Amino acid sequence: MHGPALSGWLMVVLCAVTGVYCLLRMRASAGEERRAAGGEAVMGFGMASMALPGAVLTPPEWSWAVYAAVFGGAALHGLAAVRHGGHHLHHFVGSLAMVYMALSMAAPGAGAHTGHTAGTAGGIPALTGGLLLYYMAYVLHAGTGLVPVAVPATVTATAGGPGPGRGPRPAWAARPELALACRLSMALAMLAMLVTL
């Protein structure tokens, strides 16, 4: 997962900014939206830490087991939340993909840098290919949701519902295209991480 330094740092920044936005959105939301934003924040920060360039930080051998445990817990939480609908199924798949990547990096002989060495492969090629296809389809689907459409004036006037006990929500928290852009950026980062696996 540790590619060239510049692309690694760009992915770290993208995922960390996404995680921060999701935390802010979580703070300004309630109910299912709050839980979804929390799951996306965990995913953003986890992806940011996994994408740190190897020249800056060579993770200890045990760190991959920690990643697998954290995202295994997130996958179990996502599985329990799938019945609520929404993006929970996507969170579940994303958490499983993170567990898969962490276990692939923790495999004996895999090391943290074999994903970008010619002739080596970490993980199971068919599973990696399936996840790549899933994320490509998700990116294309989410990208179509960002195409501008005309919004009636009544919808924009009522978009800022109240937050949890704090009055009206901030305007940025009530904009669904920002949440979709965050999901899209994390899906693109996941594609990049899977390609280097």
C-alpha positions in Angstrom: 0.0 0.0 0.0 3.0 2.3 0.3 3.6 3.7 -3.2 5.7 6.6 -4.2 6.0 9.3 -1.6 3.9 12.1 -3.4 1.0 9.9 -4.2 1.1 8.4 -0.7 1.0 11.8 0.9 -1.8 12.9 -1.4 -3.8 9.9 -0.4 -3.1 10.5 3.3 -4.3 14.1 3.0 -7.4 13.2 1.0 -8.4 10.4 3.5 -7.6 12.5 6.6 -9.6 15.5 5.3 -12.5 13.2 4.5 -12.2 11.8 8.0 -12.3 15.2 9.6 -15.3 16.3 7.5 -17.1 13.1 8.5 -16.4 13.8 12.2 -17.8 17.3 11.8 -20.9 15.9 9.9 -21.3 13.4 12.7 -21.3 16.1 15.3 -24.0 18.1 13.4 -26.2 15.1 12.7 -28.4 12.6 14.6 -29.7 9.1 14.2 -28.7 7.0 11.2 -26.9 9.8 9.5 -24.7 10.3 12.6 -23.8 6.6 12.7 -23.0 6.5 9.0 -20.8 9.6 9.4 -18.9 7.9 12.3 -18.3 4.8 10.2 -17.0 6.9 7.3 -14.7 8.9 9.7 -13.2 5.6 11.0 -12.7 4.5 7.4 -11.1 7.8 6.4 -8.6 7.9 9.3 -7.8 4.2 8.9 -7.1 4.6 5.2 -5.0 7.7 5.9 -2.8 5.8 8.4 -2.5 2.8 6.1 -1.4 5.1 3.2 1.5 6.8 5.0 4.5 6.5 2.7 7.0 3.8 3.7 9.9 6.3 3.7 8.3 8.2 6.5 6.9 5.4 8.6 7.7 1.7 8.4 4.9 0.1 10.3 5.8 -2.5 12.9 4.8 -6.1 12.1 2.0 -6.1 14.7 0.3 -3.0 13.2 -1.4 -5.0 10.5 -3.0 -7.2 13.1 -4.3 -4.0 14.8 -5.7 -2.7 11.5 -7.4 -6.1 11.0 -8.9 -6.1 14.5 -10.2 -2.5 14.2 -11.7 -3.0 10.8 -13.0 -6.5 11.8 -14.9 -4.7 14.6 -16.1 -2.1 12.2 -17.3 -5.0 9.9 -19.2 -6.6 12.7 -20.8 -3.3 13.5 -21.6 -2.8 9.8 -23.1 -6.3 9.6 -25.4 -5.6 12.5 -26.4 -2.2 11.0 -27.1 -3.6 7.5 -30.7 -4.2 8.4 -31.1 -0.4 8.7 -30.3 0.0 5.0 -28.6 3.1 3.8 -24.9 2.9 3.3 -24.3 0.2 5.9 -23.8 -2.5 3.3 -21.2 -0.4 1.6 -19.5 0.2 5.0 -19.6 -3.5 5.7 -17.9 -4.2 2.3 -15.4 -1.4 2.9 -14.5 -2.7 6.4 -14.0 -6.3 5.0 -11.8 -4.9 2.3 -9.7 -3.1 4.9 -9.4 -6.3 6.9 -8.4 -8.2 3.7 -5.7 -5.6 2.9 -4.3 -5.7 6.4 -4.2 -9.5 6.5 -2.5 -9.5 3.1 0.1 -7.1 4.4 0.6 -9.2 7.6 1.1 -12.5 5.7 4.5 -14.0 6.2 6.9 -12.8 3.5 4.5 -10.1 2.3 6.0 -7.2 4.1 4.7 -3.7 3.9 6.3 -3.0 0.5 5.7 -6.0 -1.7 2.5 -4.6 -3.3 4.5 -2.3 -5.5 7.4 -4.7 -6.3 7.3 -6.2 -9.8 6.2 -9.8 -10.0 4.8 -10.0 -6.5 1.2 -10.1 -5.4 -0.3 -9.7 -1.9 -3.6 -11.3 -1.3 -5.8 -13.5 -3.5 -6.0 -12.2 -7.0 -9.6 -13.2 -7.6 -10.8 -11.5 -4.4 -8.7 -8.4 -5.1 -10.2 -8.3 -8.6 -13.7 -8.6 -7.2 -13.1 -5.8 -4.8 -11.7 -3.7 -7.6 -14.8 -4.3 -9.7 -17.0 -3.4 -6.8 -15.2 -0.1 -6.1 -15.1 0.8 -9.8 -18.9 0.3 -10.0 -19.4 2.3 -6.8 -17.2 5.1 -8.1 -19.2 5.3 -11.3 -22.5 5.1 -9.5 -21.5 7.7 -6.9 -20.1 10.0 -9.6 -23.4 10.1 -11.4 -24.9 11.4 -8.1 -22.7 14.4 -8.3 -24.1 15.5 -11.7 -25.9 18.8 -11.1 -29.7 18.8 -11.2 -32.2 21.5 -10.7 -33.4 21.7 -7.1 -36.8 23.2 -6.2 -36.6 26.2 -3.9 -38.7 24.5 -1.2 -36.1 21.7 -0.9 -33.2 24.1 -0.4 -35.1 26.1 2.2 -35.8 23.1 4.4 -32.5 21.2 3.9 -30.9 22.4 7.2 -32.8 20.3 9.8 -31.9 20.6 13.5 -28.8 18.8 14.8 -28.8 16.8 18.1 -30.0 19.4 20.6 -28.1 22.3 19.0 -30.7 24.1 16.9 -30.3 24.3 13.1 -27.6 22.3 11.4 -24.8 24.2 9.7 -25.4 24.6 5.9 -22.4 22.4 5.0 -23.8 19.5 7.1 -27.1 19.6 5.2 -25.5 19.2 1.8 -25.8 15.6 0.6 -23.4 16.2 -2.3 -20.6 16.8 0.2 -21.2 13.5 1.9 -21.3 11.8 -1.5 -18.1 13.5 -2.6 -16.4 12.2 0.6 -17.7 8.6 -0.1 -16.5 9.0 -3.7 -13.0 10.1 -2.6 -12.7 7.2 -0.2 -13.8 4.8 -2.9 -11.1 6.2 -5.2 -8.5 5.9 -2.5 -9.7 2.3 -1.9 -9.2 1.6 -5.6 -5.7 3.0 -5.4 -4.9 0.9 -2.4 -6.3 -2.3 -3.9 -4.3 -1.8 -7.2 -1.1 -1.7 -5.2 -1.9 -4.8 -3.2 
